[in-house]
């Protein structure tokens, strides 16, 4: 029954393979359970209730992705957008977190309508293969940067040299290097579940070497969510002064979801001959509805997570992978102390490995054509160097039609890309820098 529902035979996968993929995806993104509420504390959202909202929004979105869209993508609150709300919207612009959540709900409502009208899927179908490739590579480098930084292999530097090597004498950094080499060795030997094995092995070693300690308690009841649930301020967001915030939230989620779905699907071989993801309306609907549910629960924008690539690399190919990930999130409501001890030296190198694997798609890009190379290169470097997927993607949407226009190849630009280019240009103009 499970095999038929998820069409496992059609995707040449097994229940065991999907389970490993689902657990791997969860383990590589379990950090969000603690990191998201920690960031949102800066906006005034209490940690305990925020952690519950994070878990519940991830469970809802990921389960919907598995059962409705039947795709191996996880959904959780986006990193980057939580920081934008906490540090820019609340601390710099002075708005309340309730009003920010109102803007997120409005964005989700708009996305739901656009998805029902098939406008979003039409726009995605207008994206050239070169940009889809750049999304995959850019996501790979973005994951690599996150993994290296979180693991301590690289560190924030000084003015003029913003990045530097980490402290290689640190035990946790040494364990991170071991984890990277160990996972690579397992993959060379074609061991199934290499990424998950590497993460779990390094976590055990971290406990044995004293890098991390055992949790004070393994099981506990989740905190009360009532201080933040249904506290969003929709009417407060419907003001002209808040327009730039709504536009930024809208565009960031629009391109983040689009780029993640295309980039991860490209690497997983889920795209058709025309470079399109069949039935993309379903995962986009899951994303749109999750955005509204997240705002109602009291957390920032949930969407398709790039760490899904780790589960796909581990063998996940169908919605069963997402269902397993969703149940892992639900379990985390009661085992959050246990899951939160997984150290960065364990999941960081796993993200680096995934980044390495996603780089292979660059060989299919037409880099000998400057009208293709300039936007592709810009997407890849800006995703990583601005630490923001949306910045890189929107830059690509602006530069692609511009390069074609300047070279007299305007006919090569699909109609929808002019719309994406215009929307992206508005993003850069109105972004609250």
C-alpha positions as a Markdown table, in Angstrom:
| # | Residue | x | y | z |
|---|---|---|---|---|
| 1 | Unk | 0.0 | 0.0 | 0.0 |
| 2 | Unk | 2.8 | 2.5 | 0.9 |
| 3 | Unk | 4.7 | 1.5 | -2.2 |
| 4 | Unk | 1.7 | 2.1 | -4.4 |
| 5 | Unk | 0.7 | 5.4 | -2.8 |
| 6 | Unk | 4.2 | 6.9 | -3.1 |
| 7 | Unk | 5.0 | 5.0 | -6.4 |
| 8 | Unk | 8.3 | 3.7 | -4.9 |
| 9 | Unk | 8.9 | 1.3 | -7.8 |
| 10 | Unk | 8.4 | 4.1 | -10.4 |
| 11 | Unk | 11.2 | 6.1 | -8.7 |
| 12 | Unk | 13.4 | 3.0 | -8.2 |
| 13 | Unk | 13.5 | 3.4 | -4.4 |
| 14 | Unk | 12.6 | 1.4 | -1.3 |
| 15 | Unk | 11.0 | 2.1 | 2.0 |
| 16 | Unk | 14.3 | 1.7 | 3.7 |
| 17 | Unk | 16.0 | 4.1 | 1.3 |
| 18 | Unk | 13.2 | 6.7 | 1.9 |
| 19 | Unk | 13.4 | 6.3 | 5.6 |
| 20 | Unk | 17.2 | 6.9 | 5.5 |
| 21 | Unk | 16.6 | 9.9 | 3.3 |
| 22 | Unk | 13.9 | 11.3 | 5.7 |
| 23 | Unk | 16.0 | 10.9 | 8.8 |
| 24 | Unk | 19.1 | 12.4 | 7.0 |
| 25 | Unk | 17.0 | 15.5 | 6.0 |
| 26 | Unk | 15.8 | 16.0 | 9.6 |
| 27 | Unk | 19.2 | 15.6 | 11.2 |
| 28 | Unk | 20.8 | 18.1 | 8.9 |
| 29 | Unk | 18.1 | 20.7 | 9.6 |
| 30 | Unk | 17.4 | 19.8 | 13.3 |
| 31 | Unk | 19.4 | 22.9 | 14.2 |
| 32 | Unk | 16.4 | 25.0 | 13.2 |
| 33 | Unk | 14.5 | 23.8 | 16.3 |
| 34 | Unk | 16.8 | 25.9 | 18.5 |
| 35 | Unk | 18.3 | 28.5 | 16.1 |
| 36 | Unk | 15.1 | 29.9 | 14.7 |
| 37 | Unk | 13.5 | 30.7 | 18.1 |
| 38 | Unk | 16.9 | 32.0 | 19.3 |
| 39 | Unk | 17.0 | 34.5 | 16.5 |
| 40 | Unk | 13.4 | 35.5 | 17.0 |
| 41 | Unk | 14.1 | 36.2 | 20.6 |
| 42 | Unk | 15.7 | 39.4 | 19.3 |
| 43 | Unk | 12.2 | 40.4 | 18.0 |
| 44 | Unk | 10.6 | 39.8 | 21.4 |
| 45 | Unk | 9.1 | 36.4 | 20.6 |
| 46 | Unk | 9.6 | 34.1 | 23.7 |
| 47 | Unk | 11.9 | 31.2 | 23.1 |
| 48 | Unk | 9.8 | 28.3 | 24.4 |
| 49 | Unk | 6.6 | 29.1 | 22.5 |
| 50 | Unk | 8.7 | 30.0 | 19.4 |
| 51 | Unk | 10.4 | 26.6 | 19.5 |
| 52 | Unk | 7.0 | 24.9 | 19.5 |
| 53 | Unk | 5.8 | 27.1 | 16.6 |
| 54 | Unk | 8.9 | 26.2 | 14.7 |
| 55 | Unk | 8.4 | 22.5 | 15.1 |
| 56 | Unk | 4.6 | 22.5 | 14.4 |
| 57 | Unk | 5.0 | 24.7 | 11.2 |
| 58 | Unk | 7.8 | 22.3 | 10.0 |
| 59 | Unk | 5.6 | 19.3 | 10.8 |
| 60 | Unk | 2.6 | 20.7 | 9.0 |
| 61 | Unk | 4.4 | 21.9 | 5.9 |
| 62 | Unk | 6.6 | 18.8 | 5.5 |
| 63 | Unk | 3.7 | 16.4 | 6.0 |
| 64 | Unk | 1.7 | 18.3 | 3.4 |
| 65 | Unk | 4.6 | 18.1 | 1.1 |
| 66 | Unk | 4.8 | 14.3 | 1.6 |
| 67 | Unk | 1.1 | 13.4 | 1.4 |
| 68 | Unk | -0.2 | 16.0 | -1.0 |
| 69 | Unk | 2.7 | 16.9 | -3.3 |
| 70 | Unk | 4.5 | 13.6 | -2.8 |
| 71 | Unk | 7.9 | 15.2 | -3.1 |
| 72 | Unk | 11.0 | 14.6 | -0.9 |
| 73 | Unk | 11.2 | 18.2 | 0.3 |
| 74 | Unk | 11.1 | 19.4 | 3.8 |
| 75 | Unk | 9.5 | 22.7 | 4.9 |
| 76 | Unk | 10.6 | 24.8 | 7.9 |
| 77 | Unk | 11.0 | 28.5 | 8.8 |
| 78 | Unk | 13.6 | 30.0 | 6.5 |
| 79 | Unk | 16.9 | 31.1 | 7.8 |
| 80 | Unk | 17.6 | 34.7 | 6.6 |
| 81 | Unk | 14.0 | 35.7 | 6.7 |
| 82 | Unk | 13.9 | 35.1 | 10.5 |
| 83 | Unk | 16.9 | 37.4 | 10.8 |
| 84 | Unk | 15.3 | 40.0 | 8.5 |
| 85 | Unk | 12.2 | 40.1 | 10.7 |
| 86 | Unk | 14.2 | 40.2 | 14.0 |
| 87 | Unk | 17.0 | 42.6 | 13.1 |
| 88 | Unk | 15.6 | 44.8 | 10.3 |
| 89 | Unk | 11.8 | 44.9 | 10.7 |
| 90 | Unk | 11.7 | 45.0 | 14.5 |
| 91 | Unk | 15.0 | 46.4 | 15.7 |
| 92 | Unk | 15.8 | 48.8 | 12.9 |
| 93 | Unk | 12.4 | 49.8 | 11.5 |
| 94 | Unk | 10.7 | 49.6 | 14.9 |
| 95 | Unk | 7.7 | 47.5 | 14.0 |
| 96 | Unk | 6.3 | 44.8 | 16.3 |
| 97 | Unk | 6.7 | 41.1 | 15.6 |
| 98 | Unk | 3.0 | 40.8 | 15.4 |
| 99 | Unk | 2.8 | 43.2 | 12.5 |
| 100 | Unk | 5.7 | 41.3 | 10.8 |
| 101 | Unk | 3.8 | 38.1 | 11.1 |
| 102 | Unk | 0.8 | 39.9 | 9.6 |
| 103 | Unk | 2.9 | 40.7 | 6.5 |
| 104 | Unk | 3.9 | 37.1 | 6.3 |
| 105 | Unk | 0.3 | 35.9 | 6.4 |
| 106 | Unk | -0.6 | 38.4 | 3.7 |
| 107 | Unk | 2.2 | 37.1 | 1.5 |
| 108 | Unk | 1.0 | 33.5 | 2.1 |
| 109 | Unk | -2.5 | 34.5 | 1.1 |
| 110 | Unk | -1.3 | 36.1 | -2.1 |
| 111 | Unk | 0.9 | 33.1 | -2.9 |
| 112 | Unk | -2.1 | 30.8 | -2.4 |
| 113 | Unk | -4.2 | 32.7 | -4.9 |
| 114 | Unk | -1.3 | 32.9 | -7.4 |
| 115 | Unk | -0.8 | 29.2 | -7.1 |
| 116 | Unk | -4.5 | 28.4 | -7.6 |
| 117 | Unk | -4.5 | 30.6 | -10.7 |
| 118 | Unk | -1.3 | 28.8 | -11.8 |
| 119 | Unk | 0.6 | 32.1 | -12.1 |
| 120 | Unk | 3.5 | 30.8 | -10.0 |
| 121 | Unk | 3.9 | 27.6 | -12.0 |
| 122 | Unk | 3.7 | 29.6 | -15.3 |
| 123 | Unk | 6.5 | 31.9 | -14.1 |
| 124 | Unk | 8.7 | 28.9 | -13.0 |
| 125 | Unk | 8.2 | 27.3 | -16.5 |
| 126 | Unk | 9.6 | 30.6 | -18.0 |
| 127 | Unk | 13.0 | 30.2 | -16.2 |
| 128 | Unk | 15.8 | 29.2 | -18.6 |
| 129 | Unk | 17.8 | 26.0 | -17.9 |
| 130 | Unk | 20.9 | 28.1 | -17.3 |
| 131 | Unk | 19.3 | 29.9 | -14.4 |
| 132 | Unk | 18.0 | 26.6 | -13.0 |
| 133 | Unk | 21.5 | 25.2 | -13.1 |
| 134 | Unk | 22.8 | 28.4 | -11.3 |
| 135 | Unk | 20.3 | 27.9 | -8.5 |
| 136 | Unk | 21.5 | 24.4 | -7.9 |
| 137 | Unk | 25.2 | 25.4 | -7.9 |
| 138 | Unk | 24.5 | 28.5 | -5.8 |
| 139 | Unk | 22.5 | 26.5 | -3.2 |
| 140 | Unk | 25.4 | 24.1 | -3.1 |
| 141 | Unk | 28.0 | 26.8 | -2.3 |
| 142 | Unk | 25.5 | 28.4 | 0.1 |
| 143 | Unk | 25.2 | 25.1 | 2.0 |
| 144 | Unk | 29.0 | 24.8 | 1.9 |
| 145 | Unk | 29.5 | 28.2 | 3.4 |
| 146 | Unk | 27.0 | 27.5 | 6.2 |
| 147 | Unk | 28.5 | 24.1 | 6.9 |
| 148 | Unk | 32.1 | 25.4 | 7.0 |
| 149 | Unk | 31.2 | 28.3 | 9.2 |
| 150 | Unk | 28.9 | 26.4 | 11.6 |
| 151 | Unk | 31.6 | 23.7 | 12.0 |
| 152 | Unk | 34.2 | 26.3 | 12.8 |
| 153 | Unk | 36.5 | 25.4 | 9.9 |
| 154 | Unk | 36.1 | 29.0 | 8.7 |
| 155 | Unk | 35.4 | 32.0 | 10.9 |
| 156 | Unk | 34.5 | 35.6 | 10.6 |
| 157 | Unk | 37.6 | 37.7 | 9.9 |
| 158 | Unk | 38.3 | 41.4 | 10.0 |
| 159 | Unk | 37.7 | 44.4 | 7.7 |
| 160 | Unk | 39.5 | 43.8 | 4.4 |
| 161 | Unk | 39.6 | 40.0 | 5.0 |
| 162 | Unk | 36.1 | 39.1 | 6.2 |
| 163 | Unk | 36.7 | 35.3 | 6.3 |
| 164 | Unk | 39.5 | 33.4 | 7.8 |
| 165 | Unk | 40.5 | 29.9 | 8.8 |
| 166 | Unk | 39.1 | 28.6 | 12.1 |
| 167 | Unk | 41.0 | 27.3 | 15.1 |
| 168 | Unk | 42.2 | 23.9 | 13.8 |
| 169 | Unk | 43.5 | 23.0 | 17.3 |
| 170 | Unk | 39.9 | 23.1 | 18.6 |
| 171 | Unk | 38.6 | 19.6 | 19.2 |
| 172 | Unk | 35.2 | 20.3 | 17.6 |
| 173 | Unk | 36.9 | 21.6 | 14.4 |
| 174 | Unk | 39.0 | 18.5 | 14.3 |
| 175 | Unk | 35.9 | 16.4 | 14.6 |
| 176 | Unk | 34.3 | 18.3 | 11.8 |
| 177 | Unk | 37.3 | 17.6 | 9.6 |
| 178 | Unk | 37.1 | 13.9 | 10.5 |
| 179 | Unk | 33.4 | 13.9 | 9.8 |
| 180 | Unk | 33.9 | 15.4 | 6.3 |
| 181 | Unk | 36.7 | 12.8 | 5.5 |
| 182 | Unk | 34.7 | 9.9 | 7.0 |
| 183 | Unk | 31.5 | 10.7 | 5.0 |
| 184 | Unk | 33.6 | 11.1 | 1.8 |
| 185 | Unk | 35.3 | 7.7 | 2.5 |
| 186 | Unk | 31.9 | 6.0 | 3.0 |
| 187 | Unk | 30.6 | 7.6 | -0.2 |
| 188 | Unk | 33.7 | 6.4 | -2.1 |
| 189 | Unk | 32.9 | 2.9 | -0.8 |
| 190 | Unk | 29.2 | 3.5 | -1.9 |
| 191 | Unk | 27.8 | 2.9 | 1.6 |
| 192 | Unk | 24.1 | 3.6 | 1.8 |
| 193 | Unk | 23.2 | 6.3 | 4.3 |
| 194 | Unk | 26.8 | 7.6 | 4.4 |
| 195 | Unk | 25.8 | 11.1 | 5.4 |
| 196 | Unk | 23.6 | 10.0 | 8.3 |
| 197 | Unk | 26.2 | 7.5 | 9.5 |
| 198 | Unk | 28.8 | 10.3 | 9.5 |
| 199 | Unk | 26.5 | 12.6 | 11.5 |
| 200 | Unk | 25.6 | 10.1 | 14.1 |
| 201 | Unk | 29.2 | 8.8 | 14.4 |
| 202 | Unk | 30.5 | 12.3 | 14.9 |
| 203 | Unk | 27.8 | 13.1 | 17.5 |
| 204 | Unk | 28.8 | 10.1 | 19.5 |
| 205 | Unk | 32.5 | 11.1 | 19.3 |
| 206 | Unk | 31.6 | 14.6 | 20.4 |
| 207 | Unk | 30.0 | 13.1 | 23.5 |
| 208 | Unk | 32.9 | 10.9 | 24.2 |
| 209 | Unk | 35.5 | 13.7 | 23.8 |
| 210 | Unk | 33.5 | 16.2 | 25.9 |
| 211 | Unk | 32.7 | 18.6 | 23.1 |
| 212 | Unk | 29.0 | 18.2 | 24.0 |
| 213 | Unk | 27.3 | 16.8 | 27.0 |
| 214 | Unk | 24.3 | 14.6 | 27.3 |
| 215 | Unk | 21.0 | 16.4 | 27.7 |
| 216 | Unk | 19.7 | 17.0 | 31.3 |
| 217 | Unk | 16.5 | 15.3 | 30.3 |
| 218 | Unk | 15.6 | 13.1 | 27.3 |
| 219 | Unk | 11.8 | 13.6 | 27.3 |
| 220 | Unk | 9.7 | 16.5 | 28.3 |
| 221 | Unk | 6.4 | 18.2 | 27.6 |
| 222 | Unk | 6.5 | 21.1 | 25.1 |
| 223 | Unk | 6.2 | 24.7 | 26.3 |
| 224 | Unk | 2.9 | 26.5 | 26.2 |
| 225 | Unk | 2.4 | 28.2 | 22.7 |
| 226 | Unk | -0.5 | 30.4 | 23.7 |
| 227 | Unk | 1.6 | 33.6 | 24.2 |
| 228 | Unk | 2.3 | 33.8 | 20.4 |
| 229 | Unk | -0.4 | 31.7 | 18.6 |
| 230 | Unk | -2.9 | 33.8 | 16.6 |
| 231 | Unk | -1.2 | 37.0 | 17.8 |
| 232 | Unk | -0.4 | 38.3 | 14.3 |
| 233 | Unk | -1.5 | 41.9 | 13.3 |
| 234 | Unk | -2.8 | 41.8 | 9.7 |
| 235 | Unk | -4.4 | 45.2 | 9.7 |
| 236 | Unk | -1.2 | 46.8 | 11.1 |
| 237 | Unk | 0.7 | 45.4 | 8.1 |
| 238 | Unk | -1.8 | 47.0 | 5.6 |
| 239 | Unk | -0.2 | 50.4 | 5.7 |
| 240 | Unk | 1.9 | 52.2 | 3.0 |
| 241 | Unk | 4.8 | 52.5 | 5.3 |
| 242 | Unk | 4.9 | 48.7 | 5.6 |
| 243 | Unk | 4.9 | 48.2 | 1.8 |
| 244 | Unk | 8.6 | 47.7 | 1.5 |
| 245 | Unk | 8.5 | 45.0 | 4.2 |
| 246 | Unk | 5.6 | 43.1 | 2.5 |
| 247 | Unk | 7.4 | 43.4 | -0.9 |
| 248 | Unk | 10.7 | 42.1 | 0.6 |
| 249 | Unk | 9.0 | 39.2 | 2.4 |
| 250 | Unk | 7.0 | 38.4 | -0.8 |
| 251 | Unk | 10.0 | 38.4 | -3.2 |
| 252 | Unk | 12.3 | 36.6 | -0.8 |
| 253 | Unk | 9.9 | 33.7 | -0.3 |
| 254 | Unk | 8.9 | 33.7 | -4.0 |
| 255 | Unk | 12.5 | 33.3 | -5.3 |
| 256 | Unk | 13.7 | 31.1 | -2.3 |
| 257 | Unk | 11.0 | 28.6 | -2.9 |
| 258 | Unk | 11.3 | 28.7 | -6.7 |
| 259 | Unk | 15.1 | 28.4 | -6.6 |
| 260 | Unk | 15.1 | 25.6 | -4.0 |
| 261 | Unk | 12.5 | 23.5 | -5.8 |
| 262 | Unk | 14.3 | 23.9 | -9.1 |
| 263 | Unk | 17.8 | 23.6 | -7.8 |
| 264 | Unk | 17.3 | 20.5 | -5.6 |
| 265 | Unk | 15.0 | 18.9 | -8.2 |
| 266 | Unk | 17.6 | 19.4 | -10.9 |
| 267 | Unk | 20.2 | 17.6 | -8.9 |
| 268 | Unk | 17.8 | 14.8 | -7.9 |
| 269 | Unk | 16.8 | 14.2 | -11.5 |
| 270 | Unk | 13.2 | 15.1 | -10.9 |
| 271 | Unk | 12.9 | 17.6 | -13.7 |
| 272 | Unk | 11.6 | 16.6 | -17.2 |
| 273 | Unk | 13.3 | 17.1 | -20.5 |
| 274 | Unk | 12.3 | 20.7 | -20.6 |
| 275 | Unk | 13.8 | 21.4 | -17.2 |
| 276 | Unk | 10.4 | 21.6 | -15.5 |
| 277 | Unk | 9.2 | 20.0 | -12.3 |
| 278 | Unk | 6.0 | 18.1 | -13.1 |
| 279 | Unk | 3.1 | 19.1 | -10.9 |
| 280 | Unk | 5.0 | 21.9 | -9.3 |
| 281 | Unk | 1.7 | 23.6 | -8.3 |
| 282 | Unk | 1.4 | 21.0 | -5.5 |
| 283 | Unk | 4.7 | 21.7 | -3.7 |
| 284 | Unk | 4.1 | 25.5 | -4.2 |
| 285 | Unk | 0.7 | 25.2 | -2.6 |
| 286 | Unk | 2.2 | 23.4 | 0.4 |
| 287 | Unk | 4.7 | 26.3 | 0.6 |
| 288 | Unk | 2.0 | 29.0 | 0.4 |
| 289 | Unk | -0.4 | 27.4 | 2.9 |
| 290 | Unk | 2.5 | 26.7 | 5.3 |
| 291 | Unk | 3.4 | 30.4 | 5.1 |
| 292 | Unk | 0.0 | 31.3 | 6.5 |
| 293 | Unk | 0.0 | 28.5 | 9.1 |
| 294 | Unk | 3.4 | 29.6 | 10.3 |
| 295 | Unk | 2.2 | 33.2 | 10.8 |
| 296 | Unk | -0.8 | 32.0 | 12.7 |
| 297 | Unk | 1.3 | 29.8 | 14.9 |
| 298 | Unk | 3.7 | 32.6 | 15.6 |
| 299 | Unk | 6.8 | 32.0 | 13.5 |
| 300 | Unk | 8.4 | 33.5 | 10.4 |
| 301 | Unk | 8.1 | 32.3 | 6.8 |
| 302 | Unk | 8.3 | 28.5 | 6.4 |
| 303 | Unk | 9.3 | 27.2 | 3.0 |
| 304 | Unk | 11.0 | 24.5 | 1.1 |
| 305 | Unk | 14.4 | 23.8 | 2.7 |
| 306 | Unk | 17.7 | 23.5 | 0.9 |
| 307 | Unk | 18.8 | 20.8 | 3.4 |
| 308 | Unk | 16.3 | 18.6 | 1.7 |
| 309 | Unk | 19.2 | 18.0 | -0.7 |
| 310 | Unk | 21.0 | 16.0 | 2.0 |
| 311 | Unk | 18.1 | 13.5 | 2.2 |
| 312 | Unk | 17.9 | 13.3 | -1.6 |
| 313 | Unk | 21.6 | 12.6 | -1.8 |
| 314 | Unk | 21.0 | 9.8 | 0.8 |
| 315 | Unk | 18.4 | 8.2 | -1.5 |
| 316 | Unk | 15.1 | 10.0 | -0.9 |
| 317 | Unk | 13.0 | 10.4 | -4.0 |
| 318 | Unk | 9.3 | 10.4 | -3.0 |
| 319 | Unk | 6.9 | 12.0 | -0.5 |
| 320 | Unk | 7.7 | 9.1 | 1.9 |
| 321 | Unk | 11.0 | 10.9 | 2.7 |
| 322 | Unk | 9.1 | 14.0 | 3.6 |
| 323 | Unk | 6.6 | 12.0 | 5.8 |
| 324 | Unk | 9.5 | 10.5 | 7.7 |
| 325 | Unk | 11.0 | 13.9 | 8.2 |
| 326 | Unk | 7.7 | 15.3 | 9.4 |
| 327 | Unk | 7.3 | 12.6 | 12.0 |
| 328 | Unk | 10.8 | 13.3 | 13.2 |
| 329 | Unk | 9.8 | 16.9 | 13.7 |
| 330 | Unk | 6.7 | 15.9 | 15.6 |
| 331 | Unk | 8.8 | 13.6 | 17.8 |
| 332 | Unk | 11.1 | 16.6 | 18.5 |
| 333 | Unk | 8.2 | 18.2 | 20.4 |
| 334 | Unk | 8.9 | 15.8 | 23.2 |
| 335 | Unk | 12.6 | 15.0 | 22.5 |
| 336 | Unk | 13.8 | 18.5 | 21.7 |
| 337 | Unk | 16.6 | 18.3 | 24.3 |
| 338 | Unk | 18.0 | 15.2 | 22.6 |
| 339 | Unk | 17.8 | 16.5 | 19.0 |
| 340 | Unk | 19.2 | 19.8 | 20.0 |
| 341 | Unk | 22.5 | 18.3 | 21.1 |
| 342 | Unk | 23.5 | 17.3 | 17.6 |
| 343 | Unk | 26.6 | 19.5 | 17.2 |
| 344 | Unk | 27.6 | 21.7 | 14.3 |
| 345 | Unk | 30.7 | 19.6 | 13.8 |
| 346 | Unk | 28.4 | 16.7 | 12.9 |
| 347 | Unk | 25.9 | 18.4 | 10.6 |
| 348 | Unk | 28.2 | 21.1 | 9.2 |
| 349 | Unk | 30.4 | 18.7 | 7.2 |
| 350 | Unk | 27.3 | 17.0 | 5.9 |
| 351 | Unk | 26.2 | 20.2 | 4.4 |
| 352 | Unk | 29.6 | 20.7 | 2.8 |
| 353 | Unk | 29.4 | 17.2 | 1.2 |
| 354 | Unk | 26.0 | 18.1 | -0.2 |
| 355 | Unk | 27.4 | 21.3 | -1.5 |
| 356 | Unk | 30.2 | 19.4 | -3.2 |
| 357 | Unk | 27.7 | 17.1 | -4.9 |
| 358 | Unk | 25.5 | 19.9 | -6.2 |
| 359 | Unk | 28.5 | 21.6 | -7.9 |
| 360 | Unk | 28.5 | 18.9 | -10.6 |
| 361 | Unk | 25.6 | 20.6 | -12.4 |
| 362 | Unk | 27.7 | 23.5 | -13.5 |
| 363 | Unk | 29.2 | 21.4 | -16.3 |
| 364 | Unk | 25.9 | 21.6 | -18.2 |
| 365 | Unk | 25.9 | 25.5 | -18.1 |
| 366 | Unk | 26.7 | 27.4 | -21.3 |
| 367 | Unk | 29.5 | 29.5 | -19.9 |
| 368 | Unk | 31.0 | 30.2 | -23.3 |
| 369 | Unk | 28.0 | 32.5 | -24.0 |
| 370 | Unk | 28.5 | 35.7 | -22.0 |
| 371 | Unk | 24.8 | 36.4 | -22.0 |
| 372 | Unk | 24.3 | 33.2 | -20.1 |
| 373 | Unk | 27.5 | 33.3 | -18.1 |
| 374 | Unk | 27.0 | 36.7 | -16.5 |
| 375 | Unk | 23.7 | 36.0 | -14.9 |
| 376 | Unk | 24.7 | 32.4 | -14.0 |
| 377 | Unk | 27.9 | 33.6 | -12.3 |
| 378 | Unk | 26.1 | 36.5 | -10.6 |
| 379 | Unk | 23.5 | 34.1 | -9.1 |
| 380 | Unk | 26.1 | 31.7 | -7.8 |
| 381 | Unk | 28.5 | 34.3 | -6.2 |
| 382 | Unk | 25.8 | 36.6 | -4.8 |
| 383 | Unk | 23.9 | 33.7 | -3.1 |
| 384 | Unk | 27.0 | 32.8 | -1.2 |
| 385 | Unk | 28.8 | 36.2 | -0.7 |
| 386 | Unk | 25.6 | 38.0 | 0.5 |
| 387 | Unk | 24.5 | 35.0 | 2.6 |
| 388 | Unk | 21.1 | 35.4 | 1.0 |
| 389 | Unk | 19.6 | 33.1 | -1.6 |
| 390 | Unk | 17.0 | 35.8 | -2.6 |
| 391 | Unk | 19.7 | 38.4 | -3.5 |
| 392 | Unk | 21.4 | 36.0 | -5.9 |
| 393 | Unk | 18.3 | 34.8 | -7.6 |
| 394 | Unk | 16.8 | 38.2 | -8.0 |
| 395 | Unk | 20.1 | 39.5 | -9.5 |
| 396 | Unk | 19.9 | 36.7 | -12.0 |
| 397 | Unk | 16.3 | 37.6 | -13.0 |
| 398 | Unk | 17.4 | 41.2 | -13.6 |
| 399 | Unk | 20.7 | 40.4 | -15.4 |
| 400 | Unk | 19.4 | 37.6 | -17.7 |
| 401 | Unk | 17.0 | 39.7 | -19.7 |
| 402 | Unk | 19.3 | 42.7 | -19.5 |
| 403 | Unk | 22.3 | 40.7 | -21.0 |
| 404 | Unk | 20.0 | 39.4 | -23.8 |
| 405 | Unk | 18.7 | 42.9 | -24.5 |
| 406 | Unk | 22.2 | 44.4 | -24.7 |
| 407 | Unk | 23.4 | 41.7 | -27.1 |
| 408 | Unk | 20.4 | 41.9 | -29.4 |
| 409 | Unk | 19.0 | 38.5 | -28.3 |
| 410 | Unk | 15.8 | 39.8 | -26.8 |
| 411 | Unk | 13.8 | 37.0 | -28.5 |
| 412 | Unk | 15.5 | 34.4 | -26.3 |
| 413 | Unk | 13.9 | 35.9 | -23.2 |
| 414 | Unk | 10.7 | 34.2 | -22.2 |
| 415 | Unk | 7.8 | 36.6 | -21.5 |
| 416 | Unk | 7.5 | 35.5 | -17.9 |
| 417 | Unk | 11.1 | 36.4 | -17.2 |
| 418 | Unk | 10.4 | 40.1 | -18.0 |
| 419 | Unk | 7.8 | 39.9 | -15.2 |
| 420 | Unk | 10.3 | 38.3 | -12.8 |
| 421 | Unk | 13.0 | 40.8 | -13.8 |
| 422 | Unk | 10.6 | 43.7 | -13.1 |
| 423 | Unk | 9.6 | 42.2 | -9.7 |
| 424 | Unk | 13.2 | 41.7 | -8.8 |
| 425 | Unk | 14.1 | 45.2 | -9.7 |
| 426 | Unk | 11.4 | 46.5 | -7.4 |
| 427 | Unk | 12.9 | 44.3 | -4.7 |
| 428 | Unk | 16.3 | 46.0 | -5.0 |
| 429 | Unk | 14.7 | 49.5 | -5.2 |
| 430 | Unk | 12.4 | 49.1 | -2.1 |
| 431 | Unk | 14.5 | 46.8 | 0.0 |
| 432 | Unk | 14.9 | 48.4 | 3.5 |
| 433 | Unk | 18.7 | 48.4 | 3.5 |
